[in-house]
Amino acid sequence: MRLPLCRRFKSCVSLAIAVWRQRKTNCYQLKNACTGRGKDSPTLPIPDMEQDPILFAILSLWLLAFGACVGSFLNVLVYRLPLRKSLSYPPSHCPACGHPIRWYDNLPVFGWIKLRGKCRDCKSPISVRYPCVEGFCGLLFGGVYILLVQLCPLSLWVLFGLSLLPSLLSATVLAIGLIAYDKKN
């Protein structure tokens, strides 16, 4: 017996709220109840990470990389918006010497590690905050997706789409917080 998608989602959400209020169960019991693996639940033929681990890994890694790219853009926003600079021109450059950063040095997290936190041209230090924001956003995007896969009985592709909204909202809050922190200091 297959329940309609909206009814399954509503029952899963109501169960999650009840479990959160009582706090008498863990995530695995919640997943089993939502996916129909509990004692009284009908079995629901839903693809999950155990049935398609390659797709799960590809989507998780893609979201991790996408989140790091969003984090890189957040660094641009945090630096340029308070100064009322253009977001697109000039391209990424060293804050000390103004030399443009090459495309292969501008990869989130890896470029900073490759350059050892210094400008390729003038050797002035580049703040450690850049890879931290990029890495945090990457982990946020990938982590939200993995958490949703663990908790909800929907297909991997549906959860992929659903994970973008809370991740983007959290990244927006992070950018606002960093701008406020920079203004304060």
C-alpha positions as CSV (number, residue, x, y, z in Angstrom):
1,M,0.0,0.0,0.0
2,R,1.5,3.3,-1.1
3,L,0.3,6.5,0.6
4,P,0.1,9.8,-1.3
5,L,3.2,11.9,-1.0
6,C,1.5,14.8,0.8
7,R,-0.1,12.4,3.4
8,R,3.2,10.6,4.0
9,F,5.0,13.9,4.4
10,K,2.4,15.3,6.8
11,S,2.5,12.1,8.9
12,C,6.3,12.2,9.0
13,V,6.3,15.9,10.1
14,S,3.7,15.3,12.8
15,L,5.6,12.3,14.0
16,A,8.8,14.3,14.1
17,I,7.1,17.1,16.1
18,A,5.7,14.5,18.6
19,V,9.1,12.9,18.9
20,W,10.8,16.2,19.5
21,R,8.3,17.1,22.2
22,Q,8.7,13.7,24.0
23,R,12.4,13.2,23.2
24,K,12.0,9.4,23.9
25,T,13.3,8.2,20.6
26,N,16.3,8.7,18.3
27,C,16.7,9.6,14.7
28,Y,16.9,5.9,13.6
29,Q,13.5,5.1,15.2
30,L,12.0,8.2,13.6
31,K,13.4,7.2,10.2
32,N,12.0,3.7,10.6
33,A,8.6,5.1,11.5
34,C,8.6,7.5,8.6
35,T,9.8,5.0,6.0
36,G,7.3,2.3,7.1
37,R,9.9,0.1,8.8
38,G,8.1,0.3,12.1
39,K,5.8,-2.4,13.6
40,D,2.5,-0.8,12.6
41,S,3.6,1.1,9.5
42,P,2.9,-0.1,6.0
43,T,6.0,-0.6,3.9
44,L,6.6,2.2,1.5
45,P,8.8,1.5,-1.6
46,I,10.9,4.7,-1.5
47,P,14.4,4.8,-2.8
48,D,16.9,5.8,-0.1
49,M,20.6,5.9,0.3
50,E,20.8,2.2,1.1
51,Q,19.2,1.3,-2.2
52,D,21.3,3.8,-4.3
53,P,24.5,4.7,-2.5
54,I,26.2,6.0,-5.6
55,L,23.5,8.6,-6.3
56,F,23.5,9.6,-2.6
57,A,27.3,10.1,-2.7
58,I,27.2,12.1,-5.9
59,L,24.4,14.4,-4.7
60,S,26.1,14.9,-1.3
61,L,29.4,15.8,-2.9
62,W,27.8,18.0,-5.4
63,L,25.9,19.9,-2.6
64,L,29.2,20.1,-0.7
65,A,30.9,21.7,-3.6
66,F,28.0,24.0,-4.4
67,G,27.9,25.1,-0.8
68,A,31.6,26.0,-0.9
69,C,30.9,28.1,-4.0
70,V,28.1,29.8,-2.2
71,G,30.5,30.5,0.6
72,S,33.0,32.0,-1.8
73,F,30.3,34.3,-3.1
74,L,29.3,35.2,0.5
75,N,32.9,36.3,1.1
76,V,32.5,38.6,-1.9
77,L,29.2,40.0,-0.5
78,V,30.6,40.5,3.0
79,Y,33.6,42.4,1.6
80,R,32.1,44.5,-1.1
81,L,28.5,45.3,0.0
82,P,29.5,47.5,3.0
83,L,32.0,49.4,0.8
84,R,29.3,49.8,-1.9
85,K,31.5,48.2,-4.5
86,S,30.3,46.2,-7.6
87,L,29.9,42.5,-7.0
88,S,31.1,41.6,-10.5
89,Y,33.8,44.1,-11.3
90,P,36.7,44.0,-10.7
91,P,37.2,40.2,-10.4
92,S,38.6,38.7,-7.3
93,H,41.9,40.3,-6.4
94,C,44.5,40.5,-3.6
95,P,43.4,43.1,-1.1
96,A,47.0,44.3,-0.6
97,C,48.4,44.6,-4.1
98,G,45.2,44.5,-6.2
99,H,46.5,41.8,-8.6
100,P,43.7,39.6,-10.0
101,I,43.5,36.1,-8.5
102,R,43.9,33.5,-11.2
103,W,41.0,31.2,-11.8
104,Y,42.9,28.1,-10.6
105,D,43.8,29.9,-7.4
106,N,40.2,30.9,-6.8
107,L,38.7,27.5,-6.1
108,P,36.9,27.4,-2.8
109,V,39.1,26.2,0.1
110,F,41.6,24.4,-2.2
111,G,43.0,27.6,-3.7
112,W,43.7,29.1,-0.2
113,I,45.4,25.8,0.8
114,K,47.4,25.7,-2.4
115,L,48.6,29.2,-1.9
116,R,49.3,28.6,1.8
117,G,47.2,31.6,2.7
118,K,49.3,34.1,0.8
119,C,49.0,36.1,-2.4
120,R,50.8,34.5,-5.3
121,D,52.3,37.8,-6.4
122,C,53.0,39.9,-3.3
123,K,53.1,37.1,-0.6
124,S,50.9,39.1,1.7
125,P,48.6,37.0,3.9
126,I,45.0,36.2,2.9
127,S,42.6,36.0,5.9
128,V,41.8,32.5,7.1
129,R,38.2,33.6,7.3
130,Y,37.8,33.0,3.5
131,P,38.3,29.2,3.6
132,C,36.4,28.9,6.9
133,V,33.3,30.5,5.4
134,E,33.6,28.4,2.3
135,G,34.1,25.2,4.2
136,F,31.3,25.9,6.6
137,C,28.8,26.6,3.8
138,G,29.9,23.4,2.0
139,L,29.4,21.4,5.2
140,L,26.1,23.2,5.8
141,F,24.7,22.3,2.3
142,G,25.9,18.7,2.4
143,G,24.9,18.2,6.1
144,V,21.4,19.5,5.6
145,Y,20.9,17.0,2.7
146,I,22.4,14.1,4.6
147,L,20.1,14.9,7.6
148,L,17.0,15.1,5.4
149,V,17.9,11.8,3.9
150,Q,18.2,10.2,7.3
151,L,14.9,11.7,8.6
152,C,12.4,11.8,5.7
153,P,11.0,9.1,3.5
154,L,11.1,11.0,0.2
155,S,13.2,10.3,-2.9
156,L,16.8,11.5,-3.0
157,W,16.0,14.0,-5.8
158,V,13.1,15.5,-3.8
159,L,15.3,15.8,-0.7
160,F,18.0,17.4,-2.9
161,G,15.7,20.2,-3.8
162,L,14.2,20.5,-0.3
163,S,17.7,20.9,1.2
164,L,18.6,23.9,-0.9
165,L,16.0,26.3,0.8
166,P,17.2,25.9,4.5
167,S,20.8,25.9,3.3
168,L,20.4,29.1,1.3
169,L,18.5,30.8,4.2
170,S,21.2,29.8,6.6
171,A,23.9,31.1,4.3
172,T,22.0,34.4,4.0
173,V,21.9,34.7,7.8
174,L,25.6,34.0,7.9
175,A,26.4,36.8,5.5
176,I,24.3,39.3,7.4
177,G,26.0,38.2,10.6
178,L,29.5,38.6,9.1
179,I,28.6,42.1,7.7
180,A,27.3,43.1,11.2
181,Y,30.5,41.7,12.8
182,D,32.7,43.6,10.4
183,K,30.8,46.9,11.0
184,K,31.2,46.5,14.7
185,N,34.9,45.9,14.5
